[in-house]
Amino acid sequence: MRKWVHLSLDTGLYGWHHEDSKTNGSSKTNKQQREQQQQWNRTPAVEAERRSSKAAEKVRPLVHAHPGMLAAPQVSIISGGRVEIPDEPLPYNLLGLRTEQFAETLLQLSVAEVADLKEGINFFRNKSTGKDYILYKHKGQLRACKNLCKHQGGLFIKDIEDLDGRFFSPPLVLVIEKDEENGLSLLELNPPNPWEADPRSPEDLAFGEVQITYLTHACMDLKLGDKRMIFDPWLTGPAFARGWWLLHEPPFDWLERLCQADLIYISHMHSDHLSYPTLKKLAERRPDIPIYVGNTERPVFWNLDQSGVQLTNINVVPFGTWQQVDKNLRFMILMDGVHPEMDTCIIVEYKGHKILNTVDCTRPNGGRLPEKVALMMSDFAGGASGFPMTFSGGKFTEDWKAQFIKTERKKLLNYKARQVKDLQPRIYCPFAGYFVESHPSDKYIKKTNIKNDPIELNNLIKKNSDVLTWTPRPGATLDLGRMLKDPTDSKAIIEPPAGTKIYKDCWDFKPYLETLTAAVGDEIFLHSSWIKEYFTWAGFKDYNLVVRMIETDDDFNPLPDGYDYLVDFLDLSFPKERPSREHPYEEVSSNTGLADAIDPEKKKGFWNHFQIKLPLTPPNWKSFLMYFNKADPSFPGSENDPVFPPSHHCDDGHLRCHEHSRLGMRNWAWRHEDARPDQQNHQDRQY
């Protein structure tokens, strides 16, 4: 049987309250448990951990093993603080402590302090903690670190350590986070290197004991002793409505492999990683397969109920804690950056050998990662954003786009090569970039959106390090034990059989396009008040931004009977004309499906809301239609209070945006103005 516990506050610390079905919660047993818990909470290890927390409100709960247990249990957060303990307690860390990683704010600077930053080194002290920090400014770019000299155990002093005003390779680089008003904070994850808890020395691996098979895109099949683990199964159907399709043909037995897995890791909610078409096929045969995701702010499976996919064993685990699978195998999920908003990455460890998968993270674990792992894998291709392919007008000429794309792809290659050089894994595998814009109406994006070549990245890595690289084809298998022992072993990599199909040359568009067409033609859109209903449900307001939405055909020409309307997010109104106050202004042209065009650094509050802060339950469209079917004139947003489209269309000088659907808020590009309608000091900005 399984036992359930609840996390609750007890004498100032979080701990176990064990509900044992055999005792039926007798008062004597509960009293003994409370006494034992209080005694445990006073142990030196727990007291030290409590004292080390400077701000209790910023620290996630500490979960401690119950004194009666020889080893703390494996934990899966279910909901509302309830956790599940397996019947057999599994090995834990040395002290029996479990601390979820959290983001700690080390220093905050006001807008005025940021404006006063000078070129070169700037010294700061947090007066409340007495800790010192350095901010280095160079041509508008900022870097930050702790002011600590590792060699001397003291502080850096400018006139001794940095005579020329430059600062290279600082220790303990911190994350800089700017707010919308241009103030900034320095943040660090705590603990910064959680994988160092309960360290294990690598053991010898038998040949065939650990095998990694590439399936397609970001999907890997890992054989780890007698367990099998799958990463990010996107193996059929499109991603991002119908914007992306698989470039590689998955092995013919991909569904069997998926069904035979012991556990699945899904990194984040983007549909090239969380593929409902793939999971639907899996759920039909094995709905109870264990799936593990990180405890992100926007739940990975937030849309599971609406998807209709019946999965019954989804486990949300805390960041920065080892999850024990068996005595040899464990894994740890880490967040991207310093906020658990959406992206995650993972460390899998088998007999002390670490496999690091950073997936799509731009700054995994705040930039702190384990060095000298056995195998590292990461994305490489670029081109995930629709910017600038889906932009037009202003500076966005074809030549400008081509040069921008070339520069950005090169920057990404250099970043990945530098990351591999710094971390020095034994083996590096570029993956998670094998997608293609296959639909005929996306031929322009396919032609323009050039992706990086993994071979080019591998060559760049080899110039600067001795790291081995592996660029697999679908079905190729890496024997980790053989490769670590002898990289020249011809049996270390097993290629797919001769004649195996590598690249897809046809895709089944029809069922997915029919679904999209049905959605766009839904009865909801017969009533213009769906606009007010949707944005009211979304709940984004009190934000000085005006957006104009223009519905178009596949060539982005305005539809004669399409919707064309304004949304003023300051008061969440739908005016016929732009307001006279000064306001940022964006224009969005939308059709039923193109790749995305988002820059999250622009209008971050808007981006964050429509990506991770929308309500978890959808609008009640059934109730919405019921009112119209009853012709109830008192319904808010009814035809007595319509949302009228503006009477004008955007001129040829405006920046246009392409977006997936009427309700989609994901794939946008912008024309931006920080001005009143009558002012002409326009500034182009992407979002």
C-alpha positions as CSV (number, residue, x, y, z in Angstrom):
1,M,0.0,0.0,0.0
2,R,1.0,3.6,-0.3
3,K,1.1,6.0,2.6
4,W,0.3,9.7,2.3
5,V,1.7,12.6,4.3
6,H,1.0,16.3,4.3
7,L,3.6,19.0,4.7
8,S,2.7,21.4,7.5
9,L,4.4,23.9,9.7
10,D,5.7,22.4,13.0
11,T,7.7,24.5,15.6
12,G,9.0,26.8,12.8
13,L,10.1,24.1,10.4
14,Y,8.5,22.0,7.7
15,G,8.6,18.3,8.3
16,W,6.8,15.0,8.0
17,H,3.4,14.3,9.6
18,H,3.0,10.6,9.0
19,E,-0.4,9.2,8.7
20,D,-0.2,5.5,9.4
21,S,-3.3,3.5,8.5
22,K,-2.5,0.8,11.0
23,T,-2.9,3.2,14.0
24,N,-5.8,5.0,12.5
25,G,-4.2,8.3,13.7
26,S,-4.4,7.4,17.4
27,S,-3.6,10.4,19.8
28,K,-0.8,8.5,21.4
29,T,0.9,7.7,18.1
30,N,0.4,11.3,16.9
31,K,1.9,12.7,20.1
32,Q,4.9,10.4,19.9
33,Q,5.4,11.5,16.3
34,R,5.2,15.2,17.2
35,E,7.8,14.7,19.9
36,Q,10.0,12.8,17.6
37,Q,9.5,15.5,14.9
38,Q,10.4,18.3,17.4
39,Q,13.5,16.3,18.5
40,W,14.5,15.8,14.9
41,N,14.0,19.5,14.1
42,R,16.5,20.4,16.9
43,T,19.3,18.2,15.5
44,P,22.5,20.2,14.6
45,A,22.1,19.6,10.9
46,V,18.6,20.9,10.8
47,E,19.4,23.9,13.1
48,A,22.3,24.8,10.9
49,E,20.2,24.7,7.8
50,R,17.6,26.8,9.4
51,R,20.1,29.4,10.5
52,S,21.6,29.6,7.1
53,S,18.4,30.9,5.6
54,K,18.5,34.7,5.6
55,A,15.0,35.2,4.5
56,A,12.5,32.5,5.5
57,E,9.8,33.8,3.1
58,K,12.1,33.2,0.1
59,V,13.0,29.6,1.1
60,R,11.0,26.7,-0.2
61,P,10.0,24.1,2.4
62,L,12.6,21.8,3.8
63,V,11.4,18.3,3.8
64,H,13.1,16.1,6.4
65,A,13.0,12.4,7.0
66,H,11.0,11.1,9.8
67,P,13.2,10.0,12.8
68,G,11.7,6.5,12.6
69,M,12.9,5.9,9.0
70,L,16.3,4.6,8.2
71,A,16.3,6.5,5.0
72,A,14.1,9.3,3.8
73,P,11.5,8.4,1.1
74,Q,11.3,9.2,-2.5
75,V,8.9,12.1,-2.9
76,S,6.5,13.1,-5.7
77,I,4.6,16.3,-5.2
78,I,1.0,15.6,-6.2
79,S,-1.0,18.7,-5.3
80,G,-1.7,21.1,-2.5
81,G,1.5,20.1,-0.6
82,R,0.5,16.4,-0.5
83,V,3.3,14.0,-1.2
84,E,3.4,10.3,-1.9
85,I,5.8,7.9,-0.2
86,P,6.5,4.5,-1.9
87,D,6.3,1.4,0.4
88,E,10.1,0.9,0.2
89,P,12.1,3.9,1.4
90,L,14.9,4.6,-1.1
91,P,18.5,5.9,-0.4
92,Y,18.6,9.6,0.3
93,N,21.4,12.0,1.0
94,L,23.8,11.6,3.9
95,L,21.9,13.7,6.5
96,G,18.4,12.6,5.3
97,L,17.7,16.2,4.3
98,R,16.0,17.4,1.2
99,T,16.0,21.0,0.1
100,E,14.3,22.3,-3.0
101,Q,16.4,24.7,-5.0
102,F,15.2,28.3,-4.9
103,A,16.2,31.7,-6.3
104,E,17.8,34.1,-3.8
105,T,18.0,37.9,-4.4
106,L,21.5,39.0,-3.4
107,L,21.4,42.7,-4.4
108,Q,18.8,45.1,-5.8
109,L,19.6,48.4,-7.6
110,S,17.2,51.2,-8.2
111,V,16.6,52.8,-11.6
112,A,18.8,55.8,-10.5
113,E,21.6,53.4,-9.4
114,V,21.5,51.6,-12.7
115,A,21.6,54.9,-14.6
116,D,24.7,55.9,-12.7
117,L,26.7,52.8,-13.6
118,K,30.0,53.7,-15.2
119,E,31.9,51.9,-17.9
120,G,34.2,49.2,-16.3
121,I,34.0,48.0,-12.8
122,N,31.3,49.1,-10.2
123,F,31.5,48.0,-6.6
124,F,28.4,47.5,-4.4
125,R,27.7,46.2,-0.9
126,N,24.4,44.8,0.3
127,K,24.1,46.6,3.6
128,S,21.7,44.1,5.1
129,T,24.0,41.1,4.6
130,G,27.4,42.8,4.4
131,K,28.2,40.9,1.1
132,D,30.1,42.6,-1.7
133,Y,29.5,42.4,-5.4
134,I,31.0,43.7,-8.7
135,L,29.1,44.9,-11.8
136,Y,31.1,45.2,-15.0
137,K,29.6,47.4,-17.7
138,H,30.9,47.4,-21.3
139,K,29.1,49.0,-24.2
140,G,25.7,48.6,-22.6
141,Q,26.3,45.0,-21.5
142,L,26.4,44.1,-17.9
143,R,28.1,41.2,-16.0
144,A,28.0,40.6,-12.3
145,C,29.8,38.5,-9.7
146,K,30.5,38.2,-6.1
147,N,33.4,40.4,-5.0
148,L,35.6,37.5,-3.7
149,C,39.1,36.7,-4.6
150,K,39.4,32.9,-4.6
151,H,43.2,33.1,-4.6
152,Q,43.6,35.4,-1.6
153,G,40.3,34.8,0.2
154,G,39.6,38.5,0.2
155,L,38.1,41.2,-2.0
156,F,39.1,42.4,-5.4
157,I,40.6,45.9,-5.2
158,K,40.4,47.9,-8.4
159,D,43.8,49.6,-8.2
160,I,45.6,46.3,-7.6
161,E,43.6,43.7,-9.4
162,D,42.2,45.6,-12.4
163,L,44.4,48.5,-13.4
164,D,43.1,48.7,-16.9
165,G,39.5,48.8,-16.0
166,R,38.7,45.4,-17.6
167,F,37.4,42.3,-15.8
168,F,37.7,38.9,-17.4
169,S,36.6,35.5,-16.2
170,P,35.1,36.6,-12.9
171,P,34.3,34.0,-10.3
172,L,30.8,33.0,-9.4
173,V,29.0,34.9,-12.2
174,L,25.5,35.9,-11.1
175,V,22.2,36.3,-13.0
176,I,21.2,39.9,-13.7
177,E,17.5,40.4,-13.9
178,K,16.0,43.8,-15.1
179,D,12.5,44.9,-14.3
180,E,10.2,46.9,-16.6
181,E,11.4,50.2,-15.1
182,N,15.1,49.3,-15.7
183,G,15.9,48.6,-12.1
184,L,17.9,45.4,-11.6
185,S,18.5,42.5,-9.2
186,L,21.4,40.1,-8.8
187,L,20.2,36.5,-8.3
188,E,21.7,33.2,-7.5
189,L,20.2,29.7,-7.1
190,N,20.5,28.2,-3.7
191,P,22.1,25.7,-3.6
192,P,24.0,26.7,-6.7
193,N,25.4,23.2,-7.4
194,P,22.7,20.8,-6.1
195,W,24.2,17.8,-7.9
196,E,27.1,17.9,-5.4
197,A,24.8,16.5,-2.7
198,D,25.5,12.9,-1.9
199,P,28.4,12.6,-4.5
200,R,29.1,9.2,-6.0
201,S,32.3,8.0,-7.6
202,P,32.0,6.5,-11.1
203,E,32.0,2.8,-11.3
204,D,33.1,0.6,-14.3
205,L,30.4,0.1,-16.9
206,A,30.0,-3.2,-18.6
207,F,29.7,-3.1,-22.4
208,G,26.0,-2.6,-23.3
209,E,25.1,-1.6,-19.8
210,V,24.4,2.1,-20.7
211,Q,23.2,2.7,-24.3
212,I,21.7,5.9,-25.7
213,T,19.6,5.7,-28.9
214,Y,18.6,8.8,-30.8
215,L,15.0,8.7,-32.1
216,T,14.3,12.1,-33.5
217,H,14.6,15.9,-32.6
218,A,14.9,16.0,-28.8
219,C,13.9,12.4,-28.2
220,M,16.5,10.0,-26.8
221,D,16.0,6.4,-25.5
222,L,18.3,5.7,-22.6
223,K,19.1,2.1,-21.5
224,L,20.5,2.4,-17.9
225,G,21.1,-1.0,-16.5
226,D,17.7,-2.7,-16.5
227,K,15.8,0.5,-16.7
228,R,14.8,2.5,-19.8
229,M,14.2,6.3,-19.8
230,I,12.9,8.4,-22.7
231,F,13.5,12.2,-23.2
232,D,10.9,14.5,-24.8
233,P,8.9,12.1,-27.1
234,W,7.8,14.1,-30.2
235,L,7.5,11.3,-32.7
236,T,4.4,12.0,-34.8
237,G,2.3,14.9,-35.8
238,P,3.2,18.6,-35.9
239,A,4.3,21.1,-33.3
240,F,3.1,24.7,-32.8
241,A,-0.3,24.1,-34.6
242,R,1.1,23.1,-38.0
243,G,4.2,25.3,-38.0
244,W,6.9,22.5,-37.3
245,W,7.2,19.0,-38.6
246,L,9.8,16.3,-37.9
247,L,12.9,16.5,-40.1
248,H,14.0,12.9,-39.3
249,E,12.1,9.7,-39.8
250,P,11.8,8.0,-36.3
251,P,12.8,4.3,-36.1
252,F,9.9,2.1,-37.1
253,D,9.6,0.7,-33.6
254,W,9.3,4.1,-31.9
255,L,5.9,3.3,-30.3
256,E,7.1,0.0,-28.9
257,R,10.1,1.7,-27.4
258,L,7.9,4.3,-25.8
259,C,5.5,1.8,-24.3
260,Q,8.4,-0.3,-22.9
261,A,10.0,2.7,-21.1
262,D,10.2,2.7,-17.3
263,L,9.9,6.5,-17.1
264,I,9.7,9.5,-19.3
265,Y,11.1,13.0,-18.8
266,I,9.4,16.0,-20.5
267,S,11.4,19.2,-20.3
268,H,8.7,21.8,-20.9
269,M,5.3,22.5,-22.4
270,H,6.3,23.5,-25.9
271,S,4.8,21.1,-28.4
272,D,8.0,19.8,-29.9
273,H,8.7,18.4,-26.4
274,L,5.2,17.9,-25.0
275,S,3.6,16.3,-28.1
276,Y,0.0,15.4,-27.5
277,P,-0.3,13.5,-30.8
278,T,2.5,11.3,-29.6
279,L,1.2,11.0,-26.0
280,K,-2.3,10.1,-27.3
281,K,-0.9,7.0,-29.0
282,L,1.1,6.1,-25.9
283,A,-1.9,6.6,-23.6
284,E,-4.0,4.2,-25.7
285,R,-1.6,1.4,-24.8
286,R,0.0,2.4,-21.5
287,P,-1.8,5.3,-19.7
288,D,0.0,4.6,-16.4
289,I,3.5,5.1,-17.6
290,P,5.5,7.3,-15.1
291,I,6.1,10.7,-16.6
292,Y,8.3,13.2,-14.7
293,V,8.3,17.0,-15.1
294,G,9.8,19.9,-13.2
295,N,7.8,22.1,-10.7
296,T,7.5,25.0,-13.2
297,E,5.3,28.0,-12.6
298,R,3.2,27.1,-15.6
299,P,2.5,23.4,-15.1
300,V,3.8,21.4,-18.0
301,F,0.6,19.4,-18.3
302,W,-1.7,22.4,-17.6
303,N,-3.8,21.5,-20.7
304,L,-4.0,17.8,-20.1
305,D,-7.8,17.7,-19.4
306,Q,-8.6,19.7,-22.5
307,S,-6.3,17.5,-24.6
308,G,-8.4,14.4,-24.1
309,V,-5.2,12.4,-23.5
310,Q,-5.7,9.9,-20.7
311,L,-2.4,9.8,-18.7
312,T,-2.6,8.8,-15.1
313,N,0.9,8.8,-13.6
314,I,2.4,12.3,-14.0
315,N,4.9,13.3,-11.3
316,V,5.9,16.9,-10.6
317,V,9.2,16.9,-8.8
318,P,11.1,19.8,-7.0
319,F,14.1,21.4,-8.6
320,G,17.6,20.5,-7.6
321,T,16.9,17.3,-5.7
322,W,18.0,13.8,-6.6
323,Q,15.1,11.5,-7.6
324,Q,16.2,7.9,-6.9
325,V,15.0,5.3,-9.4
326,D,17.0,2.3,-8.1
327,K,20.2,1.8,-6.3
328,N,22.3,2.7,-9.3
329,L,20.1,5.3,-11.1
330,R,18.9,8.7,-10.1
331,F,18.1,12.0,-11.9
332,M,17.8,15.7,-11.0
333,I,15.7,18.3,-12.8
334,L,17.1,21.8,-13.0
335,M,15.4,25.1,-14.0
336,D,16.3,27.5,-16.7
337,G,17.7,30.7,-15.4
338,V,16.7,31.5,-11.9
339,H,12.9,31.3,-12.2
340,P,11.1,28.0,-12.6
341,E,8.8,29.5,-15.2
342,M,8.7,27.1,-18.1
343,D,12.0,25.4,-19.3
344,T,13.9,22.8,-17.5
345,C,17.0,20.6,-18.0
346,I,18.1,17.3,-16.5
347,I,21.0,15.4,-15.0
348,V,20.8,11.6,-15.2
349,E,23.3,9.7,-13.1
350,Y,24.0,5.9,-13.4
351,K,26.7,4.4,-11.2
352,G,28.3,7.8,-10.8
353,H,28.4,8.6,-14.5
354,K,26.4,11.8,-15.3
355,I,24.4,12.5,-18.5
356,L,23.6,16.2,-18.9
357,N,20.7,17.3,-21.1
358,T,20.3,21.0,-21.3
359,V,17.5,20.8,-23.9
360,D,16.3,24.3,-24.9
361,C,17.5,26.1,-21.8
362,T,19.2,29.5,-22.6
363,R,20.9,29.7,-19.1
364,P,20.4,26.2,-17.5
365,N,20.6,26.3,-13.7
366,G,21.5,30.0,-13.9
367,G,24.7,29.2,-15.8
368,R,26.1,26.7,-13.3
369,L,26.5,23.2,-14.6
370,P,28.5,20.1,-13.7
371,E,31.9,19.7,-15.4
372,K,33.4,16.6,-17.0
373,V,30.2,14.7,-17.3
374,A,30.2,11.5,-19.3
375,L,27.8,12.8,-22.0
376,M,26.3,16.2,-22.6
377,M,23.5,17.0,-25.1
378,S,22.0,20.3,-26.1
379,D,20.1,22.1,-28.8
380,F,22.2,23.8,-31.5
381,A,20.1,24.8,-34.5
382,G,18.5,28.1,-33.7
383,G,15.5,29.2,-35.7
384,A,12.9,28.3,-33.1
385,S,11.6,31.9,-33.1
386,G,9.8,33.3,-36.1
387,F,11.8,36.6,-35.7
388,P,12.6,38.1,-38.1
389,M,11.1,35.9,-40.8
390,T,7.6,36.9,-39.9
391,F,8.3,40.6,-39.8
392,S,7.9,43.1,-42.7
393,G,8.1,46.8,-43.2
394,G,10.6,49.3,-41.9
395,K,14.1,48.0,-41.6
396,F,13.0,44.4,-42.2
397,T,14.2,44.0,-45.7
398,E,15.3,40.6,-47.1
399,D,19.0,41.6,-46.9
400,W,18.6,42.7,-43.3
401,K,16.8,39.5,-42.3
402,A,19.5,37.4,-44.0
403,Q,22.3,39.2,-42.2
404,F,20.5,39.1,-38.9
405,I,19.9,35.3,-39.1
406,K,23.5,34.7,-40.2
407,T,24.8,36.7,-37.2
408,E,22.4,35.1,-34.7
409,R,23.2,31.6,-35.8
410,K,26.9,32.2,-35.6
411,K,26.5,33.7,-32.1
412,L,24.6,30.5,-31.0
413,L,27.3,28.2,-32.4
414,N,30.0,30.2,-30.6
415,Y,28.1,30.1,-27.4
416,K,27.5,26.3,-27.6
417,A,31.2,25.7,-28.5
418,R,32.3,27.9,-25.5
419,Q,29.9,26.1,-23.2
420,V,31.3,22.7,-24.2
421,K,34.8,23.9,-23.8
422,D,34.1,25.2,-20.3
423,L,32.3,22.1,-19.1
424,Q,34.6,19.6,-20.8
425,P,32.2,16.6,-21.1
426,R,33.8,13.4,-22.4
427,I,31.2,13.3,-25.2
428,Y,29.0,16.0,-26.7
429,C,25.8,15.4,-28.8
430,P,24.0,18.2,-30.6
431,F,20.3,17.5,-31.0
432,A,16.8,19.0,-30.4
433,G,17.1,21.1,-33.7
434,Y,15.8,18.7,-36.3
435,F,12.5,20.3,-37.4
436,V,11.3,21.7,-40.7
437,E,8.6,24.1,-41.9
438,S,7.1,21.5,-44.3
439,H,3.6,22.9,-45.0
440,P,3.5,24.5,-48.5
441,S,2.3,27.8,-47.2
442,D,5.4,28.0,-45.0
443,K,7.8,27.8,-47.9
444,Y,9.1,31.4,-47.4
445,I,9.9,30.7,-43.8
446,K,11.5,27.4,-44.7
447,K,13.7,29.1,-47.2
448,T,14.6,32.1,-45.0
449,N,14.9,30.4,-41.6
450,I,18.4,28.8,-42.0
451,K,19.4,26.5,-39.1
452,N,22.9,25.7,-37.9
453,D,24.7,22.6,-39.1
454,P,25.7,20.3,-36.3
455,I,28.9,19.3,-38.2
456,E,29.9,23.0,-38.2
457,L,29.4,23.1,-34.4
458,N,31.4,19.8,-34.0
459,N,34.3,21.2,-36.0
460,L,34.3,24.4,-33.8
461,I,34.4,22.3,-30.7
462,K,37.3,20.2,-31.9
463,K,39.3,23.3,-32.6
464,N,39.2,24.3,-29.0
465,S,39.0,21.1,-27.0
466,D,39.5,17.3,-27.0
467,V,35.8,16.7,-26.4
468,L,34.4,13.8,-28.5
469,T,31.3,14.6,-30.6
470,W,28.5,12.4,-31.6
471,T,25.9,13.5,-34.3
472,P,23.5,10.5,-34.5
473,R,21.1,9.5,-37.2
474,P,17.7,8.1,-36.2
475,G,18.2,4.7,-34.6
476,A,21.9,5.2,-33.9
477,T,23.1,3.9,-30.5
478,L,26.0,5.0,-28.4
479,D,27.5,2.4,-26.0
480,L,28.7,4.7,-23.2
481,G,30.8,2.1,-21.5
482,R,32.7,1.3,-24.7
483,M,33.1,4.9,-25.7
484,L,34.5,6.0,-22.3
485,K,37.0,3.1,-22.2
486,D,38.1,3.4,-25.8
487,P,36.8,6.1,-28.1
488,T,38.3,4.3,-31.1
489,D,36.3,1.1,-30.5
490,S,34.3,0.5,-33.6
491,K,31.5,-1.0,-31.6
492,A,31.0,2.0,-29.4
493,I,28.6,3.5,-31.9
494,I,26.0,1.3,-33.7
495,E,24.7,2.9,-36.8
496,P,21.2,2.1,-38.2
497,P,21.0,-0.6,-40.8
498,A,22.0,0.3,-44.4
499,G,19.0,1.7,-46.3
500,T,17.3,3.1,-43.2
501,K,15.3,6.1,-44.0
502,I,16.9,9.2,-42.4
503,Y,14.8,12.2,-43.6
504,K,11.1,12.4,-43.8
505,D,9.8,13.2,-47.3
506,C,6.0,13.3,-46.6
507,W,3.8,14.4,-43.7
508,D,0.2,13.7,-43.0
509,F,-1.1,17.2,-42.9
510,K,-4.8,16.5,-43.4
511,P,-6.1,15.5,-39.9
512,Y,-4.3,18.3,-38.2
513,L,-5.3,21.0,-40.7
514,E,-8.9,19.8,-40.4
515,T,-8.8,20.3,-36.7
516,L,-7.3,23.8,-37.1
517,T,-9.9,24.7,-39.7
518,A,-12.7,23.5,-37.5
519,A,-11.4,25.6,-34.6
520,V,-11.2,28.8,-36.7
521,G,-14.7,28.2,-38.0
522,D,-16.2,27.6,-34.6
523,E,-19.6,29.1,-33.8
524,I,-17.9,31.2,-31.1
525,F,-16.5,33.5,-33.8
526,L,-19.9,34.4,-35.2
527,H,-20.2,36.8,-32.2
528,S,-17.8,39.7,-32.0
529,S,-18.0,39.6,-28.3
530,W,-15.7,36.6,-28.2
531,I,-12.9,39.2,-28.2
532,K,-14.0,40.7,-24.9
533,E,-14.8,37.3,-23.5
534,Y,-11.3,36.0,-24.3
535,F,-9.3,39.0,-23.1
536,T,-11.4,39.3,-19.9
537,W,-10.7,35.7,-19.2
538,A,-7.0,36.2,-19.9
539,G,-6.9,38.8,-17.2
540,F,-4.1,40.9,-18.5
541,K,-4.6,44.6,-17.7
542,D,-3.2,47.7,-16.0
543,Y,-0.5,47.7,-18.6
544,N,0.1,50.7,-20.9
545,L,0.0,48.9,-24.2
546,V,-2.4,49.1,-27.2
547,V,-2.5,46.2,-29.6
548,R,-4.3,46.0,-33.0
549,M,-5.2,42.5,-34.3
550,I,-5.8,42.1,-38.0
551,E,-7.1,38.8,-39.4
552,T,-5.5,37.8,-42.7
553,D,-5.3,35.0,-45.3
554,D,-2.3,32.8,-45.8
555,D,-0.5,35.6,-47.8
556,F,-1.2,38.0,-44.9
557,N,-3.7,40.1,-46.8
558,P,-6.5,41.4,-44.6
559,L,-9.7,39.3,-44.9
560,P,-12.7,41.3,-46.1
561,D,-14.8,39.8,-43.4
562,G,-12.0,39.2,-40.9
563,Y,-11.7,40.7,-37.5
564,D,-9.8,43.9,-37.1
565,Y,-9.9,45.4,-33.6
566,L,-8.0,47.3,-30.9
567,V,-7.3,46.2,-27.3
568,D,-6.2,48.8,-24.7
569,F,-4.6,46.8,-21.9
570,L,-4.4,49.8,-19.5
571,D,-8.1,49.4,-18.7
572,L,-8.9,46.3,-20.8
573,S,-11.1,48.2,-23.2
574,F,-11.8,47.8,-26.9
575,P,-11.8,51.3,-28.4
576,K,-12.7,52.2,-32.0
577,E,-9.7,54.5,-32.2
578,R,-6.3,54.7,-30.5
579,P,-6.4,56.6,-27.2
580,S,-4.9,60.1,-27.2
581,R,-2.4,59.4,-24.3
582,E,1.1,58.4,-24.9
583,H,1.2,54.6,-25.3
584,P,3.2,51.8,-26.8
585,Y,1.4,50.5,-29.9
586,E,1.6,47.2,-31.7
587,E,0.0,45.8,-34.8
588,V,-0.4,42.1,-35.3
589,S,-1.5,40.4,-38.5
590,S,-2.7,36.8,-37.9
591,N,-3.5,33.8,-40.0
592,T,-4.0,30.2,-39.1
593,G,-0.5,29.0,-38.7
594,L,3.1,30.1,-38.9
595,A,6.2,29.7,-36.8
596,D,6.5,32.0,-33.8
597,A,8.0,35.4,-33.5
598,I,8.7,36.3,-29.9
599,D,11.4,38.2,-28.2
600,P,10.7,37.8,-24.4
601,E,13.0,40.6,-23.5
602,K,10.5,43.1,-25.0
603,K,7.3,43.8,-23.0
604,K,8.3,41.1,-20.6
605,G,5.2,41.5,-18.5
606,F,3.0,40.9,-21.5
607,W,5.1,37.9,-22.6
608,N,5.1,36.3,-19.2
609,H,1.4,36.7,-18.7
610,F,0.3,35.1,-22.0
611,Q,3.0,32.4,-21.8
612,I,2.8,31.3,-18.1
613,K,0.1,33.2,-16.3
614,L,-3.1,32.5,-18.2
615,P,-5.8,30.8,-16.1
616,L,-5.4,27.0,-16.0
617,T,-9.1,26.5,-16.9
618,P,-10.3,27.7,-20.4
619,P,-13.0,30.2,-21.0
620,N,-16.5,28.9,-20.6
621,W,-17.5,29.0,-24.2
622,K,-20.5,26.8,-23.6
623,S,-22.0,29.4,-21.3
624,F,-21.0,32.1,-23.7
625,L,-22.9,30.6,-26.6
626,M,-25.8,29.7,-24.3
627,Y,-26.4,33.4,-23.7
628,F,-26.4,34.2,-27.4
629,N,-28.7,31.3,-28.2
630,K,-31.1,32.8,-25.7
631,A,-30.6,36.2,-27.2
632,D,-29.9,37.7,-23.7
633,P,-29.2,41.4,-24.3
634,S,-27.9,41.8,-20.7
635,F,-24.9,39.5,-21.3
636,P,-21.7,41.5,-21.0
637,G,-20.2,42.0,-24.4
638,S,-23.4,41.2,-26.3
639,E,-24.4,42.9,-29.5
640,N,-25.7,45.8,-27.4
641,D,-22.0,46.3,-26.4
642,P,-20.2,45.2,-29.5
643,V,-16.5,45.2,-30.2
644,F,-16.3,47.2,-33.4
645,P,-13.2,46.8,-35.7
646,P,-11.2,49.9,-36.5
647,S,-12.1,51.4,-39.8
648,H,-8.5,51.8,-41.1
649,H,-5.9,49.3,-42.2
650,C,-2.2,49.4,-41.6
651,D,-0.1,51.2,-44.2
652,D,2.8,49.7,-46.1
653,G,5.4,51.2,-43.7
654,H,4.1,49.3,-40.7
655,L,5.7,46.3,-39.2
656,R,3.5,43.3,-39.6
657,C,3.1,40.2,-37.5
658,H,2.0,36.6,-38.3
659,E,0.2,34.6,-35.6
660,H,-1.3,31.2,-35.3
661,S,-5.0,31.7,-34.7
662,R,-7.7,34.0,-33.4
663,L,-7.2,32.9,-29.9
664,G,-3.5,32.2,-30.1
665,M,-1.3,34.7,-28.3
666,R,2.0,32.9,-29.1
667,N,3.4,33.8,-32.4
668,W,3.6,37.5,-33.0
669,A,5.7,40.2,-34.5
670,W,5.2,43.9,-34.1
671,R,5.2,47.4,-35.2
672,H,5.9,49.4,-32.1
673,E,5.4,53.1,-31.1
674,D,6.1,54.7,-27.7
675,A,4.1,57.7,-28.7
676,R,0.7,59.2,-29.3
677,P,-1.0,58.4,-32.6
678,D,-0.2,61.9,-34.0
679,Q,3.5,61.6,-33.2
680,Q,5.9,60.2,-35.8
681,N,9.0,59.1,-33.7
682,H,8.3,55.5,-34.4
683,Q,10.6,52.8,-33.0
684,D,10.5,49.2,-34.4
685,R,10.5,46.5,-31.8
686,Q,10.0,42.8,-31.9
687,Y,8.3,40.8,-29.1
